[in-house]
Amino acid sequence: MPSVFDHPLISERYFFPRPDAPSDLTEVKVEGATLACRLTVRDPDALTLVFFHGNGEVIADYVPDFEEMLLQLGVNVMFAEYRGYGASTGRPELARMLDDVTDIVAATGTPPEKLVAFGRSVGSIYAIELINRFPNAAGLILESGIADPLERVLLRATPEELGVTASELDAEAERCLNHRAKLERYSGPALILHAHGDELVHRSHAERNHEWLGGEQKRLLIFTRGGHNSVLALNTAEYLDAVADFLEALPS
């Protein structure tokens, strides 16, 4: 049975796909669509970072500059693309795309214990799903991440517009979008990055995600400069140093 979070109204109001796409794409077949991802492998023995971008972005925004920054840290990189974004087919569906994570992981050709999930903004939903489905993943990085996806959905649509009651929507969020439960079950290393002045996703989301993490090796870094869409640009050195330190501490 389809999830209410795949309602067309959520797809239209919550996601902002664009057709821009880089070259050298990696096709990932998922149920009912093909995702235009991008996998770059420099060292087959290295960790692979799986990056899920924000909802107003496409992977073309990160290639080649951010991709090269990450590659310089000694990891391989898989940029995951969403349904309907870039050169991907289909339409964005919040809950259905949780299942796409399994196929994206398979497309890396890397065992889960050598994967690092990295989610920015709405991409945190799918990075958290990766460690939920693959709890032996090497690590988790969240930047400008979301603690409660239901909070975000309710900014765009009401239960009445979606044809359900508030309690029914709550129950479905509990079933598939419960970040607290997913993070509490994950015992691996984690890094949480957020801007103090994030005007779209309040820093309390980062604080909650950090608190909920089940592992002991976790770090919360709140940047004093920047906002939701400028945190990397205004904190590039500190941001990359934090990611580098995190990756270096992981078993390779």
C-alpha positions as CSV (number, residue, x, y, z in Angstrom):
1,M,0.0,0.0,0.0
2,P,1.5,3.4,-1.0
3,S,2.5,5.7,1.8
4,V,0.7,9.0,2.4
5,F,4.1,10.6,2.2
6,D,4.2,9.7,-1.5
7,H,1.0,11.8,-2.1
8,P,1.4,14.0,-5.2
9,L,0.9,17.1,-3.1
10,I,4.0,16.4,-1.1
11,S,5.9,15.6,-4.2
12,E,4.9,19.0,-5.7
13,R,5.4,21.2,-2.6
14,Y,8.3,19.6,-0.8
15,F,10.7,18.8,-3.7
16,F,12.2,21.2,-6.2
17,P,13.8,19.0,-9.0
18,R,15.9,20.5,-11.7
19,P,17.1,18.8,-14.9
20,D,20.8,19.7,-14.6
21,A,23.1,16.7,-14.8
22,P,26.8,16.2,-15.0
23,S,28.5,13.8,-17.4
24,D,29.8,10.3,-16.6
25,L,26.7,9.2,-14.8
26,T,26.0,5.9,-13.1
27,E,22.6,4.5,-13.8
28,V,20.9,2.9,-10.9
29,K,17.7,0.9,-11.6
30,V,15.0,1.2,-8.9
31,E,11.4,0.1,-9.0
32,G,9.7,2.1,-11.6
33,A,12.6,4.5,-12.4
34,T,16.2,5.0,-13.2
35,L,18.4,7.2,-11.1
36,A,21.2,9.2,-12.7
37,C,23.8,8.9,-9.9
38,R,27.6,9.4,-10.2
39,L,30.2,7.1,-8.8
40,T,33.9,8.0,-8.8
41,V,36.3,5.4,-7.6
42,R,40.0,6.4,-7.1
43,D,41.0,3.6,-4.8
44,P,39.0,0.3,-4.8
45,D,40.3,-0.4,-1.3
46,A,39.2,2.9,0.2
47,L,36.0,3.8,1.9
48,T,33.1,5.0,-0.3
49,L,31.1,8.1,0.8
50,V,27.5,8.1,-0.4
51,F,26.2,11.7,-0.6
52,F,22.5,12.6,-0.6
53,H,22.0,16.3,-1.4
54,G,19.3,18.8,-0.4
55,N,15.9,19.1,-2.0
56,G,16.6,22.2,-4.1
57,E,19.8,20.8,-5.4
58,V,21.1,18.3,-8.0
59,I,24.4,16.4,-8.1
60,A,25.5,18.8,-10.9
61,D,25.8,21.4,-8.2
62,Y,28.5,19.4,-6.5
63,V,30.5,18.3,-9.5
64,P,33.4,18.8,-10.0
65,D,34.4,21.1,-7.1
66,F,32.9,19.4,-4.0
67,E,33.5,16.0,-5.5
68,E,37.2,16.8,-5.8
69,M,37.3,18.1,-2.3
70,L,35.9,14.8,-1.0
71,L,38.2,12.7,-3.3
72,Q,41.2,14.5,-1.9
73,L,40.2,13.2,1.5
74,G,41.0,9.7,0.3
75,V,37.5,8.3,-0.2
76,N,35.6,7.2,-3.3
77,V,32.3,9.1,-3.8
78,M,28.8,8.1,-4.9
79,F,26.5,11.1,-5.4
80,A,23.0,9.8,-5.1
81,E,20.3,11.4,-7.3
82,Y,16.6,11.3,-6.5
83,R,13.7,10.3,-8.7
84,G,12.8,13.2,-11.0
85,Y,16.0,15.1,-10.4
86,G,18.8,15.7,-12.9
87,A,18.6,13.0,-15.6
88,S,16.7,10.6,-13.3
89,T,13.3,9.4,-14.4
90,G,10.1,9.2,-12.3
91,R,8.9,11.8,-9.7
92,P,10.1,12.5,-6.2
93,E,8.3,10.4,-3.6
94,L,9.4,10.9,0.0
95,A,8.7,7.5,1.4
96,R,9.2,5.4,-1.8
97,M,12.7,6.8,-2.2
98,L,13.7,5.2,1.1
99,D,13.7,1.9,-0.8
100,D,15.9,3.3,-3.4
101,V,18.7,3.5,-0.8
102,T,19.2,-0.3,-1.0
103,D,19.8,-0.1,-4.8
104,I,22.1,2.9,-4.5
105,V,24.2,1.0,-2.0
106,A,24.3,-2.1,-4.3
107,A,25.5,0.2,-7.2
108,T,28.5,1.3,-5.2
109,G,29.9,-2.3,-5.4
110,T,31.2,-1.7,-1.9
111,P,30.3,-3.7,1.3
112,P,28.3,-1.7,3.8
113,E,31.1,-1.8,6.4
114,K,33.2,0.4,3.9
115,L,30.4,2.9,3.3
116,V,30.0,6.3,4.9
117,A,26.5,7.9,4.6
118,F,26.5,11.7,4.1
119,G,23.2,13.5,4.0
120,R,22.6,17.3,3.6
121,S,19.2,18.8,4.5
122,V,16.5,16.5,3.1
123,G,19.3,14.2,2.2
124,S,19.7,13.4,5.9
125,I,16.4,11.4,5.6
126,Y,18.1,9.0,3.1
127,A,21.5,8.9,4.9
128,I,19.8,8.0,8.1
129,E,17.8,5.3,6.1
130,L,21.2,3.9,4.9
131,I,22.5,3.3,8.4
132,N,19.1,2.0,9.4
133,R,19.2,-0.6,6.6
134,F,22.9,-1.2,6.9
135,P,23.8,-0.7,10.6
136,N,27.3,-1.9,10.0
137,A,28.0,1.1,7.8
138,A,31.4,2.7,8.6
139,G,30.0,6.1,9.6
140,L,27.3,8.8,9.3
141,I,27.7,12.5,8.5
142,L,24.7,14.8,8.6
143,E,24.9,18.5,7.5
144,S,22.0,20.8,8.0
145,G,20.0,17.7,8.7
146,I,16.4,17.1,9.8
147,A,15.4,15.5,13.1
148,D,11.7,15.2,12.4
149,P,10.6,14.9,8.7
150,L,7.0,15.2,9.7
151,E,7.6,18.7,11.0
152,R,8.9,19.7,7.6
153,V,6.0,18.1,5.7
154,L,3.5,19.9,7.9
155,L,5.0,23.2,6.7
156,R,3.9,22.3,3.2
157,A,0.7,20.3,3.6
158,T,-2.0,19.6,6.1
159,P,-3.4,16.1,7.0
160,E,-6.7,17.2,5.5
161,E,-5.1,18.1,2.2
162,L,-3.5,14.7,2.2
163,G,-6.8,12.9,2.9
164,V,-5.8,11.5,6.3
165,T,-6.3,12.4,10.0
166,A,-3.5,13.9,12.1
167,S,-3.2,10.6,14.0
168,E,-3.0,8.6,10.8
169,L,-0.2,10.9,9.5
170,D,1.6,10.5,12.9
171,A,1.4,6.8,12.7
172,E,2.8,6.6,9.2
173,A,5.7,8.9,10.2
174,E,6.4,6.7,13.1
175,R,6.5,3.7,10.8
176,C,8.9,5.0,8.2
177,L,10.4,8.3,9.2
178,N,11.2,7.9,12.9
179,H,14.8,9.4,13.0
180,R,15.0,9.0,16.7
181,A,14.5,5.2,16.6
182,K,16.8,4.8,13.6
183,L,19.6,6.8,15.2
184,E,19.3,5.2,18.6
185,R,19.8,1.8,16.9
186,Y,23.0,2.9,15.2
187,S,26.1,2.4,17.2
188,G,28.7,3.6,14.6
189,P,30.6,6.8,14.4
190,A,28.8,10.0,13.5
191,L,29.5,13.6,12.7
192,I,26.8,16.3,12.9
193,L,27.4,19.6,11.1
194,H,25.0,22.6,11.3
195,A,25.1,26.4,11.0
196,H,24.0,28.3,14.2
197,G,22.1,30.7,12.0
198,D,20.4,28.1,9.8
199,E,17.2,29.9,8.8
200,L,15.5,26.9,7.2
201,V,16.3,24.0,9.5
202,H,16.9,25.2,13.1
203,R,20.0,24.0,14.8
204,S,17.8,22.2,17.3
205,H,17.4,19.5,14.6
206,A,21.2,18.9,14.8
207,E,21.1,18.8,18.6
208,R,18.3,16.3,18.6
209,N,20.0,14.1,16.0
210,H,23.2,14.2,18.0
211,E,21.4,13.4,21.3
212,W,19.6,10.4,19.7
213,L,22.7,8.7,18.3
214,G,23.3,5.4,19.9
215,G,27.1,5.3,19.5
216,E,29.7,6.8,21.8
217,Q,31.8,8.1,18.9
218,K,29.8,11.2,17.9
219,R,30.6,14.8,17.4
220,L,28.3,17.9,17.0
221,L,29.9,20.9,15.3
222,I,27.9,24.1,15.1
223,F,29.4,26.8,12.8
224,T,29.1,30.4,13.9
225,R,29.0,31.6,10.4
226,G,26.6,30.9,7.5
227,G,23.1,29.7,7.0
228,H,21.4,26.7,5.5
229,N,22.7,27.2,2.0
230,S,26.0,28.9,2.9
231,V,27.4,26.7,5.6
232,L,30.0,25.1,3.4
233,A,31.0,28.2,1.5
234,L,31.6,30.3,4.6
235,N,33.3,27.6,6.6
236,T,35.1,25.6,3.9
237,A,38.4,24.9,5.8
238,E,36.8,24.0,9.1
239,Y,34.0,22.0,7.4
240,L,36.5,19.9,5.4
241,D,38.9,19.5,8.3
242,A,36.0,18.1,10.4
243,V,35.1,15.6,7.7
244,A,38.8,14.7,7.2
245,D,39.3,14.1,10.9
246,F,36.2,12.0,11.0
247,L,37.2,9.9,8.0
248,E,40.7,9.4,9.3
249,A,39.4,7.9,12.5
250,L,37.4,5.3,10.7
251,P,38.9,1.8,10.0
252,S,39.8,1.7,6.3
